[in-house]
Amino acid sequence: VHLVESGGGLVQPGESLTLSCTGSGFVFRTEGMSWYRQAPGKERERVALISSGGGMTEYAGFAKGRFTVSRDNDKKLVFLQMNNLKPEDTAVYYCYALTRGVWGQGTQVTVSS
């Protein structure tokens, strides 16, 4: 089981970024997926989750209205679209397979002017 995130980078406040996570080694369409993040010196926190079929999503309070989680099961991808980014969104973002308990390696998002 392998998860690989991509799409991180350095952006200015107010800009947008879309993260991707691809999964392999398991039946992707049967797995609920989550995005987490961890800022320096802070605990890892959940950002969003999406059900296996994509019909159910949940968001942390800070993500509601700014972030959107989606997935493409045919391509074995899950996305996190992040709009109106703020400096406090700076963190390493991870995807996580809910049932299998597997983490990706993370992708760094830095929001700074």
Secondary structure, 3 states (H helix, E strand, C coil): CEEEEECCEEECCCCCEEEEEEEECCCHHHCCEEEEEECCCCCCEEEEEECCCCCCEEECCCCCCCEEEEEECCCCEEEEEECCCCHHHCEEEEEEECCCCEECCCEEEEECC
